[in-house]
Amino acid sequence: MKIGLFFGSFNPIHIGHLIIANTMAENSDLQEVWLVVSPQNPLKKNASLLHEFDRYEMVSLAVNDSYKLKVTDVEFHLSKPSYTIDTLTYLSEKYPQHQFVLIIGEDNLASFIKWKNYDKILEYYELYVYPRPAAEKTNLSEHPKVKFVPAPLLDISATYIRSNIKEGKSIRYLVTEQVEAYIHKKLFYR
């Protein structure tokens, strides 16, 4: 089975994440997309990051009715900070019957050379890239392992959602109803 891995903090998961994941599952040769909840992104500060189990629960709620989208906590069991190459290697060894593909936004392609062992990722794995507003052009766009998948241009951010919550504004239509209810029940981001 060919599986796309969509990594993220998902703090919180929002409609933009789900549209991208579903677009990749429906408009490429991927049979499934696994949303990989990252405990800590090595390139980001985690000041407002909810506990990984709460973020995992929100992703579970968001994809519970999808047969092509799954959630995984694989990085919870690996050393921190989590590096994509380590997760890819672990999953490839654990599930040798699957072929894994890395899903990233076009904005991350420009900084991809800063990732740990990026050259090994490109040697052993394909990158499926979705468009992002104002993404920088990069030479990696021409790499034979880099495939662009047409997807809606979305500019929804978790930062914007957290800000709305803090200000007492609605987040309806930015997250699923289940995720919104969970956020309000747990009083997150206030």
Beta strands, then each sheet from edge to edge (+ up, - down):
strand 1: 2-8
strand 2: 32-37
strand 3: 69-72
strand 4: 99-105
strand 5: 126-130
strand 6: 146-148
sheet 1: 3+ 2+ 1+ 4+ 5+ 6+
end
